[in-house]
Amino acid sequence: MLTDILKDDSNFNSICSPVYLNMLPKYYYHVGHHENTLITKFFGVRFVVMGNMFCTELHIHCRYDMKGSSHERFTEKDKISSHTTLKDLDLKYEFHMDKKLRESLF
C-alpha cells in the first residue's frame, strides 16, 4: 500500500508528525527485534509504503481496511459488491491464533 504524506498537510504536521516522531524509536526497536510482528512495517517517510502481511497465492474472497476505530467504520449494505473493501465494523468474525505463534510475537 502506498500513501502520500503531503508536506503542506497541516493536519499531519500539527497532529500526526509529533506523534509518529515520538513513537519511532520504540517502533523501530520492536520491528527490528520481532521479525514476525503483526504491526504494519513502514518503509519510507514522504511516501509511506506498508508491507503486506498476507502475501499469498490463495484467492482472497473478502478485503477489509482496518483502522482500529469504530467512528464511521462501516459500509452501507447497498454499496457492497464482490470488489468492495469493507471496514472495521463490517467484520463479523472471531480470530483465533495458534498458541506458539502468539507466544512468538511477544
PyMOL commands that place a pseudoatom at each C-alpha (Angstrom):
pseudoatom trace, name=CA, resn=MET, resi=1, chain=A, elem=C, hetatm=0, pos=[0.000, 0.000, 0.000]
pseudoatom trace, name=CA, resn=LEU, resi=2, chain=A, elem=C, hetatm=0, pos=[1.342, 3.429, -0.902]
pseudoatom trace, name=CA, resn=THR, resi=3, chain=A, elem=C, hetatm=0, pos=[0.204, 6.533, 0.986]
pseudoatom trace, name=CA, resn=ASP, resi=4, chain=A, elem=C, hetatm=0, pos=[1.333, 10.061, 0.139]
pseudoatom trace, name=CA, resn=ILE, resi=5, chain=A, elem=C, hetatm=0, pos=[2.033, 12.286, 3.139]
pseudoatom trace, name=CA, resn=LEU, resi=6, chain=A, elem=C, hetatm=0, pos=[1.914, 15.823, 1.795]
pseudoatom trace, name=CA, resn=LYS, resi=7, chain=A, elem=C, hetatm=0, pos=[4.300, 18.411, 3.220]
pseudoatom trace, name=CA, resn=ASP, resi=8, chain=A, elem=C, hetatm=0, pos=[1.588, 21.075, 3.196]
pseudoatom trace, name=CA, resn=ASP, resi=9, chain=A, elem=C, hetatm=0, pos=[-0.929, 18.876, 5.008]
pseudoatom trace, name=CA, resn=SER, resi=10, chain=A, elem=C, hetatm=0, pos=[-1.292, 20.988, 8.151]
pseudoatom trace, name=CA, resn=ASN, resi=11, chain=A, elem=C, hetatm=0, pos=[-3.309, 18.287, 9.909]
pseudoatom trace, name=CA, resn=PHE, resi=12, chain=A, elem=C, hetatm=0, pos=[-0.464, 15.800, 9.516]
pseudoatom trace, name=CA, resn=ASN, resi=13, chain=A, elem=C, hetatm=0, pos=[2.221, 18.305, 10.507]
pseudoatom trace, name=CA, resn=SER, resi=14, chain=A, elem=C, hetatm=0, pos=[0.419, 19.626, 13.585]
pseudoatom trace, name=CA, resn=ILE, resi=15, chain=A, elem=C, hetatm=0, pos=[-1.038, 16.388, 14.979]
pseudoatom trace, name=CA, resn=CYS, resi=16, chain=A, elem=C, hetatm=0, pos=[0.432, 13.257, 13.421]
pseudoatom trace, name=CA, resn=SER, resi=17, chain=A, elem=C, hetatm=0, pos=[4.038, 14.206, 12.827]
pseudoatom trace, name=CA, resn=PRO, resi=18, chain=A, elem=C, hetatm=0, pos=[4.939, 14.738, 16.530]
pseudoatom trace, name=CA, resn=VAL, resi=19, chain=A, elem=C, hetatm=0, pos=[3.141, 11.501, 17.451]
pseudoatom trace, name=CA, resn=TYR, resi=20, chain=A, elem=C, hetatm=0, pos=[4.999, 9.489, 14.800]
pseudoatom trace, name=CA, resn=LEU, resi=21, chain=A, elem=C, hetatm=0, pos=[8.337, 11.017, 15.717]
pseudoatom trace, name=CA, resn=ASN, resi=22, chain=A, elem=C, hetatm=0, pos=[7.745, 10.233, 19.401]
pseudoatom trace, name=CA, resn=MET, resi=23, chain=A, elem=C, hetatm=0, pos=[6.856, 6.578, 18.757]
pseudoatom trace, name=CA, resn=LEU, resi=24, chain=A, elem=C, hetatm=0, pos=[9.525, 5.970, 16.089]
pseudoatom trace, name=CA, resn=PRO, resi=25, chain=A, elem=C, hetatm=0, pos=[12.369, 4.734, 18.364]
pseudoatom trace, name=CA, resn=LYS, resi=26, chain=A, elem=C, hetatm=0, pos=[10.173, 2.109, 20.106]
pseudoatom trace, name=CA, resn=TYR, resi=27, chain=A, elem=C, hetatm=0, pos=[8.522, 1.124, 16.811]
pseudoatom trace, name=CA, resn=TYR, resi=28, chain=A, elem=C, hetatm=0, pos=[11.929, 0.707, 15.136]
pseudoatom trace, name=CA, resn=TYR, resi=29, chain=A, elem=C, hetatm=0, pos=[13.190, -1.406, 18.033]
pseudoatom trace, name=CA, resn=HIS, resi=30, chain=A, elem=C, hetatm=0, pos=[10.074, -3.602, 18.053]
pseudoatom trace, name=CA, resn=VAL, resi=31, chain=A, elem=C, hetatm=0, pos=[10.035, -4.235, 14.294]
pseudoatom trace, name=CA, resn=GLY, resi=32, chain=A, elem=C, hetatm=0, pos=[13.781, -4.926, 14.305]
pseudoatom trace, name=CA, resn=HIS, resi=33, chain=A, elem=C, hetatm=0, pos=[13.583, -7.440, 17.154]
pseudoatom trace, name=CA, resn=HIS, resi=34, chain=A, elem=C, hetatm=0, pos=[10.305, -9.163, 16.225]
pseudoatom trace, name=CA, resn=GLU, resi=35, chain=A, elem=C, hetatm=0, pos=[10.550, -10.373, 12.647]
pseudoatom trace, name=CA, resn=ASN, resi=36, chain=A, elem=C, hetatm=0, pos=[7.050, -11.912, 12.700]
pseudoatom trace, name=CA, resn=THR, resi=37, chain=A, elem=C, hetatm=0, pos=[5.320, -8.860, 14.174]
pseudoatom trace, name=CA, resn=LEU, resi=38, chain=A, elem=C, hetatm=0, pos=[1.767, -8.195, 13.024]
pseudoatom trace, name=CA, resn=ILE, resi=39, chain=A, elem=C, hetatm=0, pos=[2.371, -4.453, 13.283]
pseudoatom trace, name=CA, resn=THR, resi=40, chain=A, elem=C, hetatm=0, pos=[2.488, -2.932, 9.804]
pseudoatom trace, name=CA, resn=LYS, resi=41, chain=A, elem=C, hetatm=0, pos=[6.035, -2.314, 8.620]
pseudoatom trace, name=CA, resn=PHE, resi=42, chain=A, elem=C, hetatm=0, pos=[6.577, 1.159, 7.172]
pseudoatom trace, name=CA, resn=PHE, resi=43, chain=A, elem=C, hetatm=0, pos=[9.253, 1.718, 4.531]
pseudoatom trace, name=CA, resn=GLY, resi=44, chain=A, elem=C, hetatm=0, pos=[9.699, 5.433, 3.887]
pseudoatom trace, name=CA, resn=VAL, resi=45, chain=A, elem=C, hetatm=0, pos=[8.899, 8.935, 5.098]
pseudoatom trace, name=CA, resn=ARG, resi=46, chain=A, elem=C, hetatm=0, pos=[7.498, 11.156, 2.308]
pseudoatom trace, name=CA, resn=PHE, resi=47, chain=A, elem=C, hetatm=0, pos=[5.648, 8.219, 0.817]
pseudoatom trace, name=CA, resn=VAL, resi=48, chain=A, elem=C, hetatm=0, pos=[4.686, 5.548, 3.294]
pseudoatom trace, name=CA, resn=VAL, resi=49, chain=A, elem=C, hetatm=0, pos=[4.976, 2.064, 1.827]
pseudoatom trace, name=CA, resn=MET, resi=50, chain=A, elem=C, hetatm=0, pos=[3.420, -0.553, 4.062]
pseudoatom trace, name=CA, resn=GLY, resi=51, chain=A, elem=C, hetatm=0, pos=[4.324, -4.215, 3.777]
pseudoatom trace, name=CA, resn=ASN, resi=52, chain=A, elem=C, hetatm=0, pos=[1.509, -6.685, 3.148]
pseudoatom trace, name=CA, resn=MET, resi=53, chain=A, elem=C, hetatm=0, pos=[1.489, -9.415, 5.790]
pseudoatom trace, name=CA, resn=PHE, resi=54, chain=A, elem=C, hetatm=0, pos=[-0.889, -11.566, 3.726]
pseudoatom trace, name=CA, resn=CYS, resi=55, chain=A, elem=C, hetatm=0, pos=[1.241, -12.258, 0.680]
pseudoatom trace, name=CA, resn=THR, resi=56, chain=A, elem=C, hetatm=0, pos=[-0.360, -15.408, -0.686]
pseudoatom trace, name=CA, resn=GLU, resi=57, chain=A, elem=C, hetatm=0, pos=[-1.386, -17.105, -3.890]
pseudoatom trace, name=CA, resn=LEU, resi=58, chain=A, elem=C, hetatm=0, pos=[-4.697, -18.084, -2.300]
pseudoatom trace, name=CA, resn=HIS, resi=59, chain=A, elem=C, hetatm=0, pos=[-7.854, -16.375, -3.562]
pseudoatom trace, name=CA, resn=ILE, resi=60, chain=A, elem=C, hetatm=0, pos=[-8.779, -13.511, -1.243]
pseudoatom trace, name=CA, resn=HIS, resi=61, chain=A, elem=C, hetatm=0, pos=[-12.573, -13.509, -1.211]
pseudoatom trace, name=CA, resn=CYS, resi=62, chain=A, elem=C, hetatm=0, pos=[-13.051, -10.555, 1.142]
pseudoatom trace, name=CA, resn=ARG, resi=63, chain=A, elem=C, hetatm=0, pos=[-10.923, -7.479, 1.922]
pseudoatom trace, name=CA, resn=TYR, resi=64, chain=A, elem=C, hetatm=0, pos=[-11.006, -5.165, 4.919]
pseudoatom trace, name=CA, resn=ASP, resi=65, chain=A, elem=C, hetatm=0, pos=[-9.436, -1.759, 5.555]
pseudoatom trace, name=CA, resn=MET, resi=66, chain=A, elem=C, hetatm=0, pos=[-8.897, -1.984, 9.311]
pseudoatom trace, name=CA, resn=LYS, resi=67, chain=A, elem=C, hetatm=0, pos=[-8.172, 1.262, 11.164]
pseudoatom trace, name=CA, resn=GLY, resi=68, chain=A, elem=C, hetatm=0, pos=[-8.864, 0.114, 14.736]
pseudoatom trace, name=CA, resn=SER, resi=69, chain=A, elem=C, hetatm=0, pos=[-11.666, 2.642, 15.127]
pseudoatom trace, name=CA, resn=SER, resi=70, chain=A, elem=C, hetatm=0, pos=[-15.430, 2.450, 15.186]
pseudoatom trace, name=CA, resn=HIS, resi=71, chain=A, elem=C, hetatm=0, pos=[-16.121, 6.036, 14.048]
pseudoatom trace, name=CA, resn=GLU, resi=72, chain=A, elem=C, hetatm=0, pos=[-17.819, 5.771, 10.633]
pseudoatom trace, name=CA, resn=ARG, resi=73, chain=A, elem=C, hetatm=0, pos=[-16.132, 2.398, 10.083]
pseudoatom trace, name=CA, resn=PHE, resi=74, chain=A, elem=C, hetatm=0, pos=[-18.905, 0.501, 8.308]
pseudoatom trace, name=CA, resn=THR, resi=75, chain=A, elem=C, hetatm=0, pos=[-20.002, 0.082, 4.705]
pseudoatom trace, name=CA, resn=GLU, resi=76, chain=A, elem=C, hetatm=0, pos=[-23.556, 0.817, 3.643]
pseudoatom trace, name=CA, resn=LYS, resi=77, chain=A, elem=C, hetatm=0, pos=[-25.143, -2.515, 2.645]
pseudoatom trace, name=CA, resn=ASP, resi=78, chain=A, elem=C, hetatm=0, pos=[-26.405, -1.215, -0.728]
pseudoatom trace, name=CA, resn=LYS, resi=79, chain=A, elem=C, hetatm=0, pos=[-22.819, -0.273, -1.709]
pseudoatom trace, name=CA, resn=ILE, resi=80, chain=A, elem=C, hetatm=0, pos=[-21.268, -3.708, -1.088]
pseudoatom trace, name=CA, resn=SER, resi=81, chain=A, elem=C, hetatm=0, pos=[-20.186, -5.740, -4.106]
pseudoatom trace, name=CA, resn=SER, resi=82, chain=A, elem=C, hetatm=0, pos=[-17.686, -8.567, -4.605]
pseudoatom trace, name=CA, resn=HIS, resi=83, chain=A, elem=C, hetatm=0, pos=[-14.916, -5.952, -5.073]
pseudoatom trace, name=CA, resn=THR, resi=84, chain=A, elem=C, hetatm=0, pos=[-15.764, -3.741, -2.087]
pseudoatom trace, name=CA, resn=THR, resi=85, chain=A, elem=C, hetatm=0, pos=[-13.115, -3.237, 0.588]
pseudoatom trace, name=CA, resn=LEU, resi=86, chain=A, elem=C, hetatm=0, pos=[-15.017, -3.471, 3.863]
pseudoatom trace, name=CA, resn=LYS, resi=87, chain=A, elem=C, hetatm=0, pos=[-14.317, -1.606, 7.119]
pseudoatom trace, name=CA, resn=ASP, resi=88, chain=A, elem=C, hetatm=0, pos=[-13.846, -2.418, 10.813]
pseudoatom trace, name=CA, resn=LEU, resi=89, chain=A, elem=C, hetatm=0, pos=[-17.500, -2.735, 11.865]
pseudoatom trace, name=CA, resn=ASP, resi=90, chain=A, elem=C, hetatm=0, pos=[-18.320, -4.914, 8.845]
pseudoatom trace, name=CA, resn=LEU, resi=91, chain=A, elem=C, hetatm=0, pos=[-16.151, -7.717, 10.247]
pseudoatom trace, name=CA, resn=LYS, resi=92, chain=A, elem=C, hetatm=0, pos=[-18.270, -10.389, 11.906]
pseudoatom trace, name=CA, resn=TYR, resi=93, chain=A, elem=C, hetatm=0, pos=[-15.561, -12.959, 12.540]
pseudoatom trace, name=CA, resn=GLU, resi=94, chain=A, elem=C, hetatm=0, pos=[-13.682, -14.181, 15.582]
pseudoatom trace, name=CA, resn=PHE, resi=95, chain=A, elem=C, hetatm=0, pos=[-9.950, -14.758, 15.128]
pseudoatom trace, name=CA, resn=HIS, resi=96, chain=A, elem=C, hetatm=0, pos=[-8.016, -17.482, 16.900]
pseudoatom trace, name=CA, resn=MET, resi=97, chain=A, elem=C, hetatm=0, pos=[-4.232, -17.534, 16.737]
pseudoatom trace, name=CA, resn=ASP, resi=98, chain=A, elem=C, hetatm=0, pos=[-2.053, -20.586, 17.221]
pseudoatom trace, name=CA, resn=LYS, resi=99, chain=A, elem=C, hetatm=0, pos=[-0.610, -20.541, 20.739]
pseudoatom trace, name=CA, resn=LYS, resi=100, chain=A, elem=C, hetatm=0, pos=[3.023, -20.915, 19.564]
pseudoatom trace, name=CA, resn=LEU, resi=101, chain=A, elem=C, hetatm=0, pos=[2.625, -18.114, 17.025]
pseudoatom trace, name=CA, resn=ARG, resi=102, chain=A, elem=C, hetatm=0, pos=[1.025, -15.848, 19.645]
pseudoatom trace, name=CA, resn=GLU, resi=103, chain=A, elem=C, hetatm=0, pos=[3.887, -16.543, 22.081]
pseudoatom trace, name=CA, resn=SER, resi=104, chain=A, elem=C, hetatm=0, pos=[6.493, -15.838, 19.382]
pseudoatom trace, name=CA, resn=LEU, resi=105, chain=A, elem=C, hetatm=0, pos=[5.046, -12.357, 18.867]
pseudoatom trace, name=CA, resn=PHE, resi=106, chain=A, elem=C, hetatm=0, pos=[5.525, -11.287, 22.486]
for i in range(1, 106): cmd.bond("trace and resi %d" % i, "trace and resi %d" % (i + 1))
show_as sticks, trace
zoom trace
